[in-house]
Amino acid sequence: MTTTDPPTPPPGPVDRFLDATAGRLVGPAFGVGSFVRRARVFHPRGRTFAVTVDVPGDERCAGTVFGEPATHHGLLRLSRGAGVPEPLPDLLGLALRLDLLGGPQDLLLISSAPAPGARHVLVPARDYAGTHYSSISVFRLAGRTVVLGARPAEGHGPLARLDEVSDAARTGLRIDLLVATPLGPWTTVGTVTVHDPVPAEHSERLRFTPFHRAGGVEPVGLTNVVRRRAYADSQAARPS
């Protein structure tokens, strides 16, 4: 098993109650699933790429990673939620890690839809380049409650297989990072340029979690309270 830091208790009394009840039920279940499967419970099949992320800067995101113009380096993992064989429809995952001076900022997204209401719904898809990605749950960004999203730039699809994504990366695959209030329009806050894949051994050692928040993108809401222990216990049970 892999040793991970215990989850930090959530701040509010309601959140702490849910963490101590639902969280303590869900967390061990995910841990057992990872231990039995010897891999991630969800998104077991994927590929990780080196990326650069260009941020134009947005004053509405002041004090966060998206507030000032900058270029960051990081990693991007594209994956299949249930591990269904390519190219059948599955819940497609997009996990982005930004390597910042204060630590990592992870953004975890999944295939969804862009419209208000629908951006909180899981939508199976086949094409990595043809789907809209959403965080589903909400986050706090510079004092605002937002949904995170991503949309690959046009002209790359269809990319129904990870080998096709690797080929597209060699010719300049780009993905727009998006932010919206739950009912508002999407705004582009950064552009991801995808580079070469990283070795599979390194990819398997990665532990993405929305609770890596050095960039000021903070998970909030009841769903994220329950996720806190699910991520911690699942990752602790995975082989090194």
Residue pairs with C-beta under 8 A, 6 or more apart in sequence:
1 35
1 236
1 237
1 238
1 239
1 240
2 207
2 235
2 236
2 237
2 238
2 239
2 240
3 236
4 207
4 232
4 235
4 236
5 232
6 232
7 19
7 23
7 211
7 228
7 229
7 231
7 232
8 211
8 228
9 16
9 19
10 16
10 18
10 19
10 225
10 228
15 222
15 225
18 222
18 225
18 226
19 225
19 226
19 228
19 229
22 225
22 226
23 225
23 226
23 228
23 229
23 230
24 229
26 226
26 229
26 230
27 229
27 230
27 232
27 233
27 234
28 233
29 230
30 41
30 230
30 231
30 233
30 234
30 237
31 233
31 234
31 236
31 237
32 237
33 41
33 234
33 237
34 40
34 41
34 233
34 234
34 235
34 237
34 238
35 237
35 238
37 44
38 238
38 239
39 204
39 238
39 239
40 234
40 238
41 234
42 81
42 82
42 91
42 93
43 77
43 79
43 80
43 81
43 83
43 93
43 95
44 79
44 80
44 83
45 79
45 80
45 83
45 162
46 77
46 78
46 79
46 80
46 93
46 162
46 203
47 77
47 78
47 79
47 162
47 165
47 166
47 197
47 203
48 75
48 76
48 77
48 197
48 198
48 202
48 203
48 206
49 75
49 76
49 77
49 78
49 165
49 166
49 169
49 194
49 195
49 196
49 197
49 198
50 73
50 74
50 75
50 76
50 195
50 196
50 197
50 198
51 73
51 74
51 75
51 76
51 96
51 192
51 193
51 194
51 195
52 71
52 72
52 73
52 74
52 192
52 193
52 195
53 71
53 72
53 73
53 74
53 96
53 98
53 177
53 190
53 191
53 192
53 193
54 71
54 190
54 191
54 193
55 65
55 66
55 68
55 69
55 70
55 71
55 72
55 189
55 190
56 69
56 188
56 189
56 190
57 66
57 67
57 68
57 69
57 70
58 66
58 67
58 187
58 189
59 67
60 142
60 144
60 187
61 67
61 141
61 142
61 179
61 189
62 142
63 142
63 216
64 141
64 142
64 215
64 216
64 217
65 72
65 98
65 100
65 105
65 214
65 215
65 216
65 217
66 141
66 177
66 179
66 189
66 190
66 215
67 142
67 216
72 98
72 99
72 100
73 98
73 99
74 96
74 97
74 98
74 99
75 96
75 97
75 99
75 198
75 206
76 94
76 95
76 96
76 97
76 175
76 192
76 194
77 93
77 94
77 95
77 96
77 203
77 206
77 208
78 92
78 93
78 94
78 128
78 162
78 165
79 92
79 93
79 95
80 86
80 90
80 91
80 92
80 93
81 90
81 91
81 92
81 93
81 110
82 90
82 91
83 90
84 90
86 160
86 161
86 162
87 126
87 160
87 161
88 126
89 124
89 125
89 126
90 124
90 125
90 126
91 110
91 111
91 122
91 123
91 124
91 125
92 110
92 111
92 124
92 125
92 128
92 131
92 133
93 108
93 109
93 110
93 111
94 108
94 109
94 110
94 133
94 150
94 175
95 106
95 107
95 108
95 109
95 208
96 106
96 107
96 108
96 109
96 150
96 177
96 192
97 104
97 105
97 106
97 206
97 208
97 212
98 104
98 105
98 106
98 107
98 215
100 214
100 215
102 214
103 212
103 214
104 212
104 214
105 212
105 213
105 214
105 215
105 216
105 217
106 208
106 209
106 210
106 211
106 212
106 213
107 135
107 148
107 150
107 177
107 210
107 217
108 135
108 208
108 209
108 210
109 133
109 134
109 135
109 148
109 149
109 150
110 122
110 133
110 134
110 135
110 136
111 122
111 123
111 124
111 125
111 131
111 132
111 133
112 118
112 119
112 120
112 121
112 122
112 123
112 131
112 132
112 133
112 134
112 136
112 149
113 119
113 121
113 123
113 132
113 134
114 132
114 134
114 149
114 151
114 186
116 182
116 183
116 184
119 132
119 134
119 136
119 147
119 149
119 180
119 182
120 134
120 136
120 137
120 147
120 182
121 136
122 136
123 131
125 131
126 158
126 160
127 157
127 158
127 159
127 160
128 152
128 157
128 159
128 160
128 162
128 164
128 165
129 152
129 156
129 157
129 158
129 159
129 165
129 168
129 173
130 152
130 157
130 158
130 159
132 149
132 150
132 151
133 149
133 150
133 151
134 147
134 148
134 149
135 147
135 148
135 149
135 210
136 147
136 223
137 147
137 219
137 221
137 223
137 224
137 227
138 145
138 146
138 147
138 182
138 220
138 221
138 224
139 145
139 146
139 147
139 148
139 210
139 217
139 218
139 219
139 220
139 224
140 146
140 217
140 218
140 219
140 220
141 179
141 216
141 217
141 218
142 216
144 181
145 181
145 182
145 220
146 179
146 180
146 181
146 182
147 179
147 180
147 181
147 182
148 177
148 178
148 179
148 217
149 177
149 178
149 179
149 180
149 186
150 175
150 176
150 177
150 178
150 192
151 175
151 176
151 178
151 186
152 159
152 173
152 174
152 175
152 176
153 173
153 174
153 175
153 176
153 191
156 168
156 173
156 174
158 164
159 165
159 168
165 173
165 194
166 197
168 194
169 194
169 195
169 196
169 197
170 196
172 193
173 193
173 194
174 191
174 192
174 193
174 194
175 191
175 192
175 194
176 188
176 190
176 191
176 192
177 188
177 189
177 190
177 191
177 192
178 186
178 187
178 188
178 189
179 186
179 187
179 189
180 186
180 187
197 203
205 240
207 235
207 238
209 231
209 232
209 235
210 219
210 224
210 227
210 231
211 219
211 228
211 231
213 219
219 227
219 228
